Amino acid sequence: MNHWQKSLINGVLSVAISVTVLLTVADDDGQWGRTDVAGAAGLAAFCSGVVASVAVRSPAVEAGLASQF
């Protein structure tokens, strides 16, 4: 499995966890519906999971240069 496949899996797992938790604890009495908020949280979680996975595997981190910034 290559790096991008692992990053996408990390993003999908982040979506599953975030949306599950949000739908479990959210109620539907506000301005926004649960599905609207779950969609926004899912998109944010996916982006966060992919970016975090890519950042951890970046050449700067692997070379130990990230600690200098």
N, C-alpha and C positions, 0 to 999 in steps of 0.2 A: 504494500500500500504506500503510495507516495505522499509527500507532504501536503499537497492540496486536498487530497481525499481525506486525510486526517483532520485538516482544518474545517472542511465542510461537515464532517461528522461531529466535530466539536460544536459547530454552529447549530446543527440540528438538535443535539442534546441540550444545548442552552435554551433553545426554543421550547422544547418539550418540558423542561423543568420550569421555566418562567411562566408559560401559559397555564400549566397545571396548577401551580401555586396561586397564580392570579385568579383563575376561575374558581378555585376552592374558597378563597377568602373574600372575594368581591361580592358586593350586592348590586342590584340593578335599579337603584332608586335615584341615581344622580343624573347629570346632564348627558353623560356619555353612557352608552350601553356596554355591557360586559364584553360583547364581541368586538366592539371598537377598541376598547382598552386592551383586550387580549391580542388583537392584531398589531397594535402599536408596540406592545411589550414583546411580542414574538419577533418583530422586525428588529427592534433594538437588541434583543438577546442574540439573534443570529449574527448581526454585524459585530457585536461585542465578542462573541465566541470565535468567529473567524479571525478578526483582527488580533485578538490576544494570542491565538495559536500561531499566526504568522509572525507576530512580533517576537515571540519566544524563540522561534526558529530563525530569526534574521541573522545574517552574517555578522553584524556588529555584536549581537549578543553572544554568538558562538565564539567570536574572536576575543571576547572580554572587553570590547571597546565601549559598551553601553555604560559601564560603571564610571567612565571618565566624563560623562556629560551631566 
